[in-house]
Amino acid sequence: MAKTLPSLIHSPQSSSLLLNVHLTIGLAFGIVVSSTVSGMQELTATPPQDVVKLEVAGLENLVRITPELYSGADPHSDTAFEQLAKLGVRTIVSVDGAVPDVEVAKKHGIRYVHIPIGYGGITTEQQMYLIKTAREIPGPIYIHCHHGKHRGPAAAAIAWRGKNPSCTAETATQYLKLAGTDPKYEGLYSAVREFQFPPNFATAGLQFSFPEKIQATGVTDSMIHIDHAFDNLKAFRESKWTELANHPDLSPTHEALQLLEAFQEMARLKEVADQPDDYRQFLEASLKASRELDQALRTPDRSETAMKLIEDSFQSIKTNCTACHKGYRD
């Protein structure tokens, strides 16, 4: 029998019920099964045992973790939902910030549960919601983020491990690598290693309504992540981009990545698309500069030219954010 996967923890403990609940996620896989489903062809990669990467029309980065659990990208077409229905999927869990297409899912007899998470990790509360869903909602379950490579697999690892306490962190990490989760997402990987299994009574007594869609406070939520990451980057800039003595757990590359992902998430929000042109131009300029900053910090080159690129990218983000805040927030 296939076993479950470990998942993420960066645990701002947000509920008194959960303060003493720690999560463990591990993975134990069986034997790879060769198969095709509804015209799907398996890829030839060598995955962890029992976890199979599939190629399906309309669904990117699809991974069958167990017959009852899949992970992958946002099903953004009618074809994608049709393929999920052919797989027997009865519930889709979105951990993306965008509002799910609930109506199209229903047309194919599939329900949605929306549990948005970030790239820095998954809170204890969010983990408990994922596990309660996996334990109590009819499957098979398909868990997705936007691209199906980072947040989705991490959430799927939690859900899987939440149903099977025998899974190990080592095998869970193998699954994340198979799914394409970038090691740059330090919070996701560390959460997988640190996750601890919650007893059944912890999720049984948890109040959670399994919302099909959460009208995100999108921009507000994005700005919280942007402000947090940028504040940390300011501290790194003052230390000349070296380790912070009072925060050895932080790294400039990780914070730059968090900033980039927050800008990318914000750029996809519908409320941003409805904003005036200059608002979107500020965001696009900040997104471009954050991408340049991320790339520059990941390059070992610290020549005068390289340092100037880092500084210029940082200042561009600061300038555009200040201008945007002056016109739309302050």
Secondary structure as GFF3:
##gff-version 3
##sequence-region A 1 330
A	DSSP	three_ten_helix	16	18	.	.	.	ID=ss1
A	DSSP	beta_strand	41	42	.	.	.	ID=ss2
A	DSSP	beta_strand	52	56	.	.	.	ID=ss3
A	DSSP	beta_strand	59	66	.	.	.	ID=ss4
A	DSSP	beta_strand	69	72	.	.	.	ID=ss5
A	DSSP	alpha_helix	78	87	.	.	.	ID=ss6
A	DSSP	beta_strand	91	94	.	.	.	ID=ss7
A	DSSP	alpha_helix	102	107	.	.	.	ID=ss8
A	DSSP	beta_strand	111	114	.	.	.	ID=ss9
A	DSSP	alpha_helix	124	136	.	.	.	ID=ss10
A	DSSP	beta_strand	141	144	.	.	.	ID=ss11
A	DSSP	alpha_helix	151	163	.	.	.	ID=ss12
A	DSSP	alpha_helix	169	179	.	.	.	ID=ss13
A	DSSP	alpha_helix	186	194	.	.	.	ID=ss14
A	DSSP	alpha_helix	200	204	.	.	.	ID=ss15
A	DSSP	alpha_helix	218	238	.	.	.	ID=ss16
A	DSSP	alpha_helix	252	267	.	.	.	ID=ss17
A	DSSP	alpha_helix	270	273	.	.	.	ID=ss18
A	DSSP	alpha_helix	277	298	.	.	.	ID=ss19
A	DSSP	alpha_helix	304	328	.	.	.	ID=ss20
###
